[in-house]
Amino acid sequence: MNNFWIILFHTYLSKLKTKSFIITTIITVGIILALTNLENIISTFNDGEDSDKVAVIDDTGALFQPLEEQLNLVNEEVELTKLDASEADGEKEVEEGNYDGLLVLSFNNENLPIATYKSMTIADTSLPMDLQSSLQQIKTQLAATQINLTSEQLGKLYEPISFERVALEENAKTAEELNQARGLVYVLLFVIYFAVILYANMIAMEVATEKSSRVMEILISSVSPIKQMFAKILGIGLLSLTQLAVLLGVGYFSIKQNLSSMEGGFFSFFGFGDVPVATIIYAVVFFVLGYFLYATLAAFLGSLVSRIEDVQQMITPMTLMVVAGFMIAMFGLGQPETPFITITSYIPFFTPMLMFMRVGMLSLPVWEPILGIGILLVTIIILAVFGAKVYKGGVLMYGKSNSFKDIKKAIDLTKND
């Protein structure tokens, strides 16, 4: 048993000290800090920057002032300047960099405003959208005046309908609870997705690397292949938990520090409020079980190849299953109650993501996630027993070996051993 722990900690420490792991962790931490401080970064770059300047040629003589007033309500950073010049002169001003754009205002046959916006490129959409929105409000007011609508009547016309959603199911989640759950589910789906792909691939590469250097021939003489497989799975598992603890810790601390600047937009829809403890527990359980499921699969697939170059080809079907589960889960975030999502959540290779997504978004009876956990445990045990047999024979196979037909050869070698 001592050899098992030696391999486990050797795998963990050797990967922990690699430059690739350290650099990847640092870069990811940097990305997390950048995303959670995005508002502060943007405001820092915008400090000292001149406001957008737009030249306006008002052929109507009546639209400039209401446009200026309406635009101040939409975007105070835009500076409008009325030009008493021709369009050609206005275009020249834009070309020389004196203005960001030229807005030409006129009336159509119904005495309603129409506009043409000219700029050096049309790549920037935010400024034209603000101008268009302001002009739309002015057009609405003018049209209402033409048909003799009062401001009160116009207000009633555009007043949003009262539309309340009430869940009849007992213990159904409220809209606020769904937003809070959606945030955690969304983030952890990405964590499960990338962790499974990254660390399962790492296990397969570790096994293939040892085989290609013939280290395996030395190892199997002192430690059984089965102990090697599970030692590597647990060793890489500890590595993943170490990295995730660092990333989640940094992310949580940074979000807490910048919570006031994260209101609205993304953080309004994907709320990160008080999340039920049960949801967090399920997240940990399904993450761990999902890791062991795919890690066991990756270990015995990696044992079938003798060259590092063949690893990606061998584990491609496994990667595609992870991608498929992730894409289905993304679809399920909007429609978690559909029969398709319910059925696929009981397919073992999709269960870690889909069942967790359903637990987070719906008020499921306890037996459903328990059944999903049971299915995962049985699948992992079956896969571990079968994978151990394949691994034991696979580590003895050398030469060109990158086909799933080699699984039978590996099992035959195990029987003959």
C-alpha positions as CSV (number, residue, x, y, z in Angstrom):
1,M,0.0,0.0,0.0
2,N,3.0,2.3,0.6
3,N,3.8,2.1,-3.1
4,F,0.3,3.4,-3.9
5,W,0.7,6.5,-1.8
6,I,4.2,7.0,-3.2
7,I,2.8,7.1,-6.8
8,L,-0.1,9.2,-5.7
9,F,1.9,12.0,-4.1
10,H,4.7,11.7,-6.8
11,T,2.0,12.3,-9.5
12,Y,0.5,15.2,-7.5
13,L,3.8,16.9,-6.6
14,S,5.5,16.4,-10.0
15,K,2.5,18.0,-11.8
16,L,2.2,20.7,-9.1
17,K,5.8,21.9,-9.8
18,T,5.6,21.9,-13.6
19,K,5.9,25.2,-15.4
20,S,2.8,24.5,-17.4
21,F,0.7,24.1,-14.3
22,I,2.1,27.2,-12.6
23,I,1.8,29.4,-15.7
24,T,-1.7,28.1,-16.5
25,T,-2.8,28.9,-12.9
26,I,-1.3,32.4,-13.0
27,I,-2.9,33.2,-16.3
28,T,-6.3,31.9,-15.2
29,V,-6.1,33.9,-12.0
30,G,-5.2,37.0,-14.1
31,I,-8.3,36.4,-16.3
32,I,-10.5,35.9,-13.3
33,L,-9.2,39.2,-11.7
34,A,-9.7,41.0,-15.0
35,L,-13.2,39.8,-15.5
36,T,-14.3,40.6,-11.9
37,N,-12.7,44.0,-12.1
38,L,-13.8,44.8,-15.7
39,E,-15.9,47.8,-14.7
40,N,-12.9,49.4,-12.9
41,I,-10.6,48.6,-15.8
42,I,-12.9,50.2,-18.3
43,S,-13.4,53.3,-16.2
44,T,-9.6,53.6,-15.8
45,F,-9.1,53.6,-19.5
46,N,-11.9,56.0,-20.1
47,D,-10.6,58.5,-17.6
48,G,-9.3,61.6,-19.4
49,E,-10.8,60.4,-22.7
50,D,-12.7,63.0,-24.6
51,S,-16.5,62.6,-24.9
52,D,-18.0,61.6,-28.3
53,K,-18.5,64.6,-30.5
54,V,-21.2,64.6,-33.1
55,A,-21.8,67.4,-35.6
56,V,-25.5,68.0,-36.4
57,I,-26.9,69.6,-39.6
58,D,-30.6,70.3,-38.8
59,D,-32.4,71.0,-42.1
60,T,-35.7,71.2,-40.1
61,G,-34.6,73.9,-37.7
62,A,-36.6,72.3,-35.0
63,L,-35.1,68.9,-34.1
64,F,-31.7,69.9,-32.6
65,Q,-32.8,71.1,-29.2
66,P,-35.3,68.2,-28.5
67,L,-32.6,65.8,-29.7
68,E,-30.0,67.3,-27.3
69,E,-32.4,67.1,-24.4
70,Q,-33.5,63.5,-25.1
71,L,-29.9,62.4,-25.7
72,N,-28.8,63.7,-22.3
73,L,-31.3,61.2,-20.8
74,V,-29.7,58.4,-22.7
75,N,-26.0,59.2,-22.7
76,E,-24.6,62.3,-21.1
77,E,-21.1,61.7,-22.6
78,V,-22.2,62.6,-26.1
79,E,-21.6,66.2,-27.1
80,L,-23.7,67.6,-30.0
81,T,-22.6,70.6,-32.0
82,K,-25.0,72.3,-34.5
83,L,-23.3,73.1,-37.8
84,D,-24.5,75.8,-40.2
85,A,-22.7,74.2,-43.2
86,S,-23.2,71.9,-46.1
87,E,-23.0,68.1,-45.8
88,A,-19.8,68.2,-47.7
89,D,-18.2,70.6,-45.2
90,G,-19.5,68.4,-42.3
91,E,-18.0,65.3,-43.9
92,K,-14.7,67.0,-44.2
93,E,-14.8,67.9,-40.5
94,V,-15.3,64.2,-39.6
95,E,-12.5,63.2,-42.0
96,E,-10.2,65.7,-40.3
97,G,-11.0,64.2,-36.9
98,N,-12.8,67.2,-35.4
99,Y,-15.9,65.1,-34.9
100,D,-16.7,61.4,-34.4
101,G,-19.7,61.6,-36.7
102,L,-22.1,63.8,-38.7
103,L,-25.9,63.6,-38.2
104,V,-28.1,65.1,-40.9
105,L,-31.7,65.7,-39.8
106,S,-34.8,66.3,-42.0
107,F,-38.5,65.7,-42.2
108,N,-40.2,63.1,-44.5
109,N,-43.5,63.7,-46.3
110,E,-45.5,63.2,-43.1
111,N,-43.4,65.8,-41.2
112,L,-41.8,63.1,-39.1
113,P,-38.0,63.0,-38.5
114,I,-35.5,61.0,-40.6
115,A,-31.8,61.0,-40.1
116,T,-28.5,60.0,-41.8
117,Y,-25.5,59.3,-39.7
118,K,-22.0,59.5,-41.3
119,S,-18.8,58.4,-39.7
120,M,-15.4,57.1,-40.8
121,T,-16.5,53.5,-40.1
122,I,-19.7,51.8,-39.0
123,A,-18.0,49.4,-36.7
124,D,-19.0,51.4,-33.5
125,T,-22.7,50.7,-32.9
126,S,-23.2,52.1,-29.4
127,L,-23.2,55.9,-30.4
128,P,-25.5,55.5,-33.5
129,M,-27.9,53.4,-31.4
130,D,-28.1,56.1,-28.7
131,L,-28.8,58.7,-31.4
132,Q,-31.4,56.5,-33.0
133,S,-33.1,55.8,-29.7
134,S,-33.4,59.5,-28.9
135,L,-34.8,60.3,-32.3
136,Q,-37.3,57.5,-32.0
137,Q,-38.6,59.1,-28.9
138,I,-38.9,62.4,-30.6
139,K,-40.7,60.8,-33.6
140,T,-43.2,59.1,-31.2
141,Q,-44.0,62.4,-29.6
142,L,-44.5,64.2,-32.9
143,A,-46.7,61.4,-34.2
144,A,-48.8,61.5,-31.1
145,T,-49.2,65.3,-31.5
146,Q,-50.4,64.8,-35.1
147,I,-53.2,62.5,-34.0
148,N,-54.0,64.6,-31.0
149,L,-52.9,62.2,-28.3
150,T,-52.3,63.8,-24.9
151,S,-49.1,62.9,-22.9
152,E,-51.3,60.8,-20.6
153,Q,-52.8,58.9,-23.5
154,L,-49.3,58.4,-24.9
155,G,-48.1,57.1,-21.6
156,K,-50.9,54.6,-21.3
157,L,-50.2,53.4,-24.9
158,Y,-46.6,52.6,-24.0
159,E,-47.2,51.5,-20.5
160,P,-45.9,47.9,-20.0
161,I,-48.6,45.3,-19.4
162,S,-48.8,43.8,-16.0
163,F,-47.7,40.2,-16.4
164,E,-47.1,38.2,-13.3
165,R,-45.9,34.6,-13.2
166,V,-47.1,32.3,-10.4
167,A,-45.9,28.8,-9.9
168,L,-48.6,26.4,-8.8
169,E,-46.2,23.6,-7.9
170,E,-45.5,23.3,-4.2
171,N,-42.0,24.5,-3.3
172,A,-41.4,25.8,-6.8
173,K,-38.5,28.3,-7.1
174,T,-39.3,32.0,-7.4
175,A,-37.9,34.1,-10.2
176,E,-35.3,35.5,-7.7
177,E,-34.3,32.0,-6.6
178,L,-34.0,30.9,-10.2
179,N,-31.6,33.8,-11.0
180,Q,-29.5,33.0,-8.0
181,A,-29.4,29.3,-8.9
182,R,-28.7,30.1,-12.6
183,G,-25.6,32.0,-11.7
184,L,-24.0,29.1,-9.7
185,V,-25.2,26.5,-12.2
186,Y,-23.8,28.5,-15.1
187,V,-20.4,29.0,-13.5
188,L,-20.1,25.4,-12.2
189,L,-21.1,23.9,-15.5
190,F,-18.1,25.6,-17.0
191,V,-15.9,24.4,-14.1
192,I,-17.1,20.8,-14.6
193,Y,-16.7,21.0,-18.4
194,F,-13.1,22.4,-18.4
195,A,-11.9,20.4,-15.4
196,V,-13.1,17.1,-17.0
197,I,-11.5,17.9,-20.3
198,L,-8.2,19.2,-18.8
199,Y,-7.5,16.8,-16.0
200,A,-8.8,13.6,-17.8
201,N,-6.6,14.5,-20.7
202,M,-3.7,15.0,-18.2
203,I,-4.2,11.5,-16.9
204,A,-4.2,9.9,-20.4
205,M,-1.0,11.9,-21.3
206,E,0.7,10.8,-18.0
207,V,0.1,7.1,-18.8
208,A,1.1,7.5,-22.4
209,T,4.3,9.4,-21.5
210,E,5.4,6.7,-19.0
211,K,4.8,4.0,-21.6
212,S,6.7,5.9,-24.3
213,S,9.7,6.2,-22.1
214,R,9.5,2.5,-20.9
215,V,9.2,3.7,-17.3
216,M,6.1,1.5,-17.1
217,E,8.2,-1.7,-17.4
218,I,10.0,-0.7,-14.2
219,L,6.8,0.4,-12.4
220,I,4.8,-2.8,-13.1
221,S,7.6,-4.9,-11.6
222,S,7.1,-3.3,-8.2
223,V,3.5,-1.9,-8.2
224,S,0.4,-3.5,-9.8
225,P,-1.1,-1.7,-12.8
226,I,-4.4,-1.3,-11.0
227,K,-2.8,0.5,-8.1
228,Q,-0.9,2.7,-10.6
229,M,-4.2,3.6,-12.3
230,F,-6.0,4.7,-9.2
231,A,-3.0,6.4,-7.7
232,K,-2.7,8.5,-10.8
233,I,-6.4,9.3,-10.9
234,L,-6.3,10.4,-7.2
235,G,-3.1,12.3,-7.7
236,I,-4.4,14.3,-10.7
237,G,-7.7,14.7,-8.7
238,L,-5.8,16.3,-5.8
239,L,-4.0,18.5,-8.4
240,S,-7.4,19.6,-9.8
241,L,-8.8,20.4,-6.4
242,T,-5.7,22.5,-5.5
243,Q,-6.0,24.5,-8.7
244,L,-9.8,24.9,-8.4
245,A,-9.5,26.0,-4.8
246,V,-7.0,28.7,-5.8
247,L,-9.2,29.9,-8.7
248,L,-12.5,29.8,-6.8
249,G,-10.9,31.5,-3.8
250,V,-9.5,34.3,-5.9
251,G,-12.8,34.7,-7.8
252,Y,-14.9,34.7,-4.7
253,F,-12.7,37.3,-2.9
254,S,-12.6,39.5,-6.1
255,I,-16.3,39.4,-6.6
256,K,-16.9,40.3,-3.0
257,Q,-14.6,43.3,-3.3
258,N,-16.3,44.5,-6.5
259,L,-19.9,43.5,-5.8
260,S,-21.2,47.1,-5.9
261,S,-19.9,47.6,-9.5
262,M,-21.4,44.3,-10.7
263,E,-25.0,45.3,-10.4
264,G,-27.1,45.1,-13.5
265,G,-26.4,43.4,-16.8
266,F,-24.9,40.0,-16.6
267,F,-24.8,39.9,-12.8
268,S,-28.5,41.0,-12.6
269,F,-29.6,38.1,-14.8
270,F,-27.1,35.5,-13.4
271,G,-27.5,36.6,-9.8
272,F,-24.9,35.5,-7.2
273,G,-27.0,35.9,-4.1
274,D,-27.7,33.5,-1.3
275,V,-27.6,30.0,-2.8
276,P,-29.1,27.1,-0.9
277,V,-26.5,24.9,0.8
278,A,-28.0,21.8,-0.8
279,T,-27.2,23.2,-4.3
280,I,-23.5,23.7,-3.4
281,I,-23.3,20.2,-1.9
282,Y,-24.8,18.7,-5.1
283,A,-22.3,20.8,-7.1
284,V,-19.4,19.3,-5.2
285,V,-20.8,15.7,-5.4
286,F,-21.5,15.8,-9.1
287,F,-18.2,17.4,-9.9
288,V,-16.2,14.7,-8.0
289,L,-18.3,11.9,-9.5
290,G,-18.0,13.4,-13.0
291,Y,-14.2,13.7,-12.5
292,F,-13.8,10.0,-11.5
293,L,-16.1,8.8,-14.3
294,Y,-14.1,10.5,-17.0
295,A,-10.7,10.1,-15.3
296,T,-11.1,6.3,-15.1
297,L,-12.2,6.3,-18.7
298,A,-9.2,8.4,-19.7
299,A,-6.7,6.3,-17.7
300,F,-7.4,3.0,-19.5
301,L,-7.7,4.8,-22.9
302,G,-4.3,6.3,-22.3
303,S,-2.9,2.8,-21.5
304,L,-3.8,1.6,-25.0
305,V,-1.4,4.0,-26.8
306,S,2.3,3.9,-26.9
307,R,3.0,7.3,-28.4
308,I,2.0,10.7,-27.0
309,E,0.9,11.7,-30.5
310,D,-1.9,9.1,-30.4
311,V,-3.5,10.2,-27.1
312,Q,-5.7,12.9,-28.6
313,Q,-7.1,10.5,-31.3
314,M,-7.9,7.9,-28.7
315,I,-9.7,10.2,-26.2
316,T,-11.5,12.2,-28.9
317,P,-14.8,10.3,-28.4
318,M,-14.6,10.9,-24.7
319,T,-14.1,14.6,-25.3
320,L,-17.0,14.7,-27.6
321,M,-19.3,13.2,-24.9
322,V,-18.2,16.0,-22.5
323,V,-18.9,18.6,-25.2
324,A,-22.3,17.1,-26.0
325,G,-23.3,17.1,-22.3
326,F,-22.2,20.7,-21.9
327,M,-24.1,21.9,-24.9
328,I,-27.3,20.1,-23.8
329,A,-26.8,21.7,-20.3
330,M,-26.6,25.1,-21.9
331,F,-29.8,24.5,-23.7
332,G,-31.4,23.2,-20.5
333,L,-30.7,26.4,-18.6
334,G,-33.5,28.0,-20.5
335,Q,-35.8,24.9,-20.6
336,P,-34.8,22.6,-17.7
337,E,-38.2,20.8,-17.6
338,T,-38.3,19.4,-21.1
339,P,-38.5,15.6,-21.5
340,F,-35.3,15.5,-23.5
341,I,-33.3,17.1,-20.7
342,T,-35.0,14.8,-18.1
343,I,-34.2,11.6,-20.0
344,T,-30.6,12.6,-20.9
345,S,-29.9,13.5,-17.3
346,Y,-30.0,9.8,-16.5
347,I,-27.4,8.9,-19.1
348,P,-24.2,8.4,-17.0
349,F,-21.8,10.4,-19.2
350,F,-24.2,13.4,-19.2
351,T,-25.5,13.0,-15.6
352,P,-22.8,15.2,-13.8
353,M,-23.8,18.3,-15.8
354,L,-27.4,17.7,-16.6
355,M,-28.6,16.4,-13.3
356,F,-26.8,19.1,-11.4
357,M,-28.3,21.7,-13.8
358,R,-31.8,20.3,-13.0
359,V,-31.2,20.2,-9.3
360,G,-30.1,23.9,-9.3
361,M,-32.9,25.1,-11.5
362,L,-35.9,23.0,-10.4
363,S,-37.4,21.8,-7.1
364,L,-36.8,18.1,-7.8
365,P,-37.9,15.3,-5.4
366,V,-34.9,13.9,-3.5
367,W,-35.1,10.6,-5.2
368,E,-34.1,12.1,-8.6
369,P,-30.6,13.4,-7.8
370,I,-30.1,10.4,-5.5
371,L,-30.9,8.1,-8.5
372,G,-28.5,10.1,-10.6
373,I,-25.8,9.8,-8.0
374,G,-26.5,6.0,-7.8
375,I,-26.3,5.6,-11.6
376,L,-22.9,7.5,-11.6
377,L,-21.5,5.3,-8.7
378,V,-22.5,2.1,-10.4
379,T,-21.1,3.3,-13.8
380,I,-17.8,4.3,-12.1
381,I,-17.5,0.9,-10.4
382,I,-18.2,-1.0,-13.6
383,L,-15.9,1.3,-15.5
384,A,-13.2,0.9,-12.8
385,V,-13.4,-2.9,-12.9
386,F,-13.4,-3.0,-16.7
387,G,-10.9,-0.2,-16.9
388,A,-8.5,-1.9,-14.5
389,K,-8.5,-5.0,-16.7
390,V,-7.8,-3.0,-19.8
391,Y,-5.2,-0.9,-18.0
392,K,-3.4,-4.0,-16.7
393,G,-3.0,-5.4,-20.2
394,G,-2.8,-2.1,-22.0
395,V,0.4,-1.0,-20.2
396,L,2.1,-4.0,-21.7
397,M,1.1,-3.2,-25.3
398,Y,3.7,-1.4,-27.4
399,G,3.9,-0.5,-31.1
400,K,1.1,1.1,-33.1
401,S,-1.9,1.0,-30.9
402,N,-4.5,3.7,-31.4
403,S,-7.7,1.8,-32.1
404,F,-10.6,0.7,-29.9
405,K,-10.0,-2.8,-31.2
406,D,-7.0,-2.9,-28.9
407,I,-9.2,-3.0,-25.9
408,K,-9.9,-6.7,-26.6
409,K,-6.1,-7.3,-27.0
410,A,-5.5,-5.6,-23.6
411,I,-8.1,-7.8,-21.9
412,D,-6.6,-10.9,-23.4
413,L,-3.2,-9.9,-22.1
414,T,-4.7,-9.5,-18.6
415,K,-6.2,-13.0,-18.7
416,N,-2.9,-14.5,-19.9
417,D,-1.0,-12.7,-17.2
